[in-house]
Amino acid sequence: MRERILAIVLLFAAGTTFGQSSKTIRTYGITKKTETVIKYDDTKEIARYVEEIEHYNKEGDWVEKFTYSSGGELKLHEIRVYEKDEVVDETVIDINGSNMKAAEPPSYERMLYTYDKGDLMLEKEVDRDGNVLKVKEYEYNKLGDLIEVKTKDGKDRIVERETTEYDNRGLKMKESVFDESGKLIEEKIFVYE
């Protein structure tokens, strides 16, 4: 039962994150992506570690993914099997229960999404009474690549800003996360093989 819950949570998370398109991966013959996280404290690097490694099939879909903790321990191992470009089997191995949540009392969470021409533009988290708790605003470049996400609190104050940079092939190269004062707190560097 816990594995099913984890798989559902992970599938939802995968659907709400912005990955590299399989067409771009396929076009450039990429077979592997390594994601390195760099954490900062007052512009000083305090940690650097490989957070994720993805392996791709010839169609550009990820078929195996390894997720690591900041200490380098393997947390998750995920495997996907495809038939006719559709996932038919997915295995999620939670190595040490790192992503399992303890049973919690029921909570209420509602997300509202706004799209423009198929692109997610706005994501609002509201409470049971309709009060806005958090808002994410998405911005894209002229090629349709996500370049910035602003996270605001319920009072419309920016609490976090994430920017994404691409190379001339359209491959994601770096994500940078800034706090409410504009200070860099984290970067993700992407290397493709």
C-alpha positions, -999 to 999 in steps of 0.1 A, spaced: 0 0 0 28 24 9 45 18 -25 12 26 -43 9 59 -24 45 67 -32 40 59 -69 9 81 -71 27 110 -54 57 106 -77 36 104 -108 18 136 -97 52 153 -91 65 141 -124 35 156 -141 39 190 -124 77 194 -130 92 207 -162 117 183 -177 136 184 -209 114 174 -239 118 139 -252 120 153 -288 150 175 -279 167 146 -261 161 123 -291 172 149 -316 206 152 -300 211 116 -292 214 122 -255 215 90 -234 222 104 -199 216 136 -178 233 143 -146 218 170 -123 241 186 -97 228 208 -69 249 237 -55 236 253 -23 246 288 -12 246 307 21 251 345 16 266 339 -19 291 313 -5 289 277 -18 282 255 12 273 222 -6 276 205 -40 262 171 -48 247 150 -76 210 149 -70 197 129 -100 209 108 -129 185 99 -157 191 74 -185 171 78 -218 160 54 -245 164 61 -282 130 79 -283 142 104 -256 121 91 -227 137 85 -194 139 47 -186 159 48 -154 164 74 -127 186 76 -96 179 102 -69 205 109 -43 206 127 -9 229 156 -2 252 131 15 255 110 -17 232 81 -5 209 66 -31 173 75 -21 152 64 -50 157 41 -80 129 44 -106 125 23 -138 100 28 -166 91 4 -194 74 18 -225 53 3 -253 44 25 -283 56 57 -264 34 50 -234 45 40 -199 32 5 -193 52 -3 -162 69 18 -136 89 6 -106 98 29 -77 122 16 -52 125 38 -21 159 26 -8 155 35 29 120 49 32 133 84 27 102 96 9 76 78 29 54 101 49 40 91 83 2 90 85 -11 125 90 -46 137 97 -65 146 65 -58 180 51 -74 201 25 -54 213 -5 -68 227 -37 -47 238 -67 -61 260 -94 -43 262 -128 -44 287 -156 -31 279 -191 -24 299 -222 -20 280 -255 -11 249 -236 15 265 -213 9 266 -176 9 303 -167 -4 304 -131 -8 279 -103 -27 289 -71 -29 270 -38 -60 279 -19 -74 268 14 -109 255 22 -123 290 23 -108 300 -10 -80 321 5 -49 322 -16 -20 306 2 6 305 -25 9 315 -62 34 304 -89 37 325 -120 54 309 -150 71 328 -178 84 314 -211 107 326 -239 97 329 -275 106 292 -281 82 281 -254 109 272 -229 102 279 -192 126 307 -181 112 319 -148 89 309 -120 79 334 -93 65 321 -61 44 345 -41 27 342 -7 -10 349 -1 -2 386 2 13 388 -33 49 391 -20 76 373 -39 91 346 -16 112 327 -42 122 332 -79 136 304 -101 153 311 -135 162 286 -161 189 289 -188 192 269 -220 220 263 -245 216 270 -283 201 235 -288 173 242 -263 187 219 -236 183 231 -200 217 240 -186 211 257 -153 183 265 -128 189 292 -102 168 298 -71 167 331 -54 151 340 -20 127 370 -14 157 394 -12 171 382 -45 200 363 -29 210 331 -47 203 301 -26 205 271 -50 216 262 -85 211 230 -105 236 223 -132 226 199 -160 252 178 -180 242 157 -209 260 128 -225 
